[in-house]
Amino acid sequence: KAGVTQTPRYLIKTRGQQVTLSCSPISGHRSVSWYQQTPGQGLQFLFEYFSETQRNKGNFPGRFSGRQFSNSRSEMNVSTLELGDSALYLCASSLEGQYDEKLFFGSGTQLSVL
Amino acid sequence: QKEVEQDPGPLSVPEGAIVSLNCTYSNSAFQYFMWYRQYSRKGPELLMYTYSSGNKEDGRFTAQVDKSSKYISLFIRDSQPSDSATYLCAVNFNDMRFGAGTRLTVKP
């Protein structure tokens, strides 16, 4: 069974640009969650999508958005990039989402904002 | 106060040592307690999970939860160099909250 796939693995952008990250969950998983990981703040929850609906949202500005498609694949978008957005962005899939303790993570997209 | 507090370490031990990793949490509503392991340049992987107070054992790993003290622990027996990674505790109610992670190095 294929794991969670995130693309691209690495990304370099400049301030003010926007970026779209992609996540393909494990087959059969309907929930996709996104997390931001930085050395200073650790893993922080961005949002969760379940069956194409955003079910939960963390404390991030509106520049961070996402969506989920009918095949459960998900994209995350960050507009007007800031230097502080440099981080590892992790996607996790699960069967039941917020009521499921078993999250399966991808390897992440390392975003550097210059 | 953070909802989940975890000593970031780093922690360095010799091969074969018993490792103890600890977290505290603030909200008694948390229902699920997990430990994830993250190798360098990889996403976290679920190591152990439990719902209740007490111990849960899986091979060389033992997860311990004390709900009355809001304290969770992970013990690694006979630690191996391959255990070198960052260990993150996590708690769940409506969404997953992670500790800062403890970086562990097991030296041969």
Chai-1 contact restraints between the chains, C-beta under 6 A:
chainA,res_idxA,chainB,res_idxB,connection_type,confidence,min_distance_angstrom,max_distance_angstrom,comment,restraint_id
A,G42,B,F98,contact,1.0,0.0,6.0,A-B,restraint_1
A,G42,B,A100,contact,1.0,0.0,6.0,A-B,restraint_2
A,L43,B,F98,contact,1.0,0.0,6.0,A-B,restraint_3
A,F45,B,D95,contact,1.0,0.0,6.0,A-B,restraint_4
A,N56,B,D95,contact,1.0,0.0,6.0,A-B,restraint_5
A,L90,B,G43,contact,1.0,0.0,6.0,A-B,restraint_6
A,Q98,B,N94,contact,1.0,0.0,6.0,A-B,restraint_7
A,Q98,B,D95,contact,1.0,0.0,6.0,A-B,restraint_8
A,E101,B,Y32,contact,1.0,0.0,6.0,A-B,restraint_9
A,E101,B,M34,contact,1.0,0.0,6.0,A-B,restraint_10
A,E101,B,Y49,contact,1.0,0.0,6.0,A-B,restraint_11
A,E101,B,N92,contact,1.0,0.0,6.0,A-B,restraint_12
A,K102,B,L46,contact,1.0,0.0,6.0,A-B,restraint_13
A,F105,B,G43,contact,1.0,0.0,6.0,A-B,restraint_14
A,F105,B,P44,contact,1.0,0.0,6.0,A-B,restraint_15
A,G106,B,G43,contact,1.0,0.0,6.0,A-B,restraint_16
A,S107,B,K42,contact,1.0,0.0,6.0,A-B,restraint_17
A,S107,B,G43,contact,1.0,0.0,6.0,A-B,restraint_18
A,G108,B,G43,contact,1.0,0.0,6.0,A-B,restraint_19
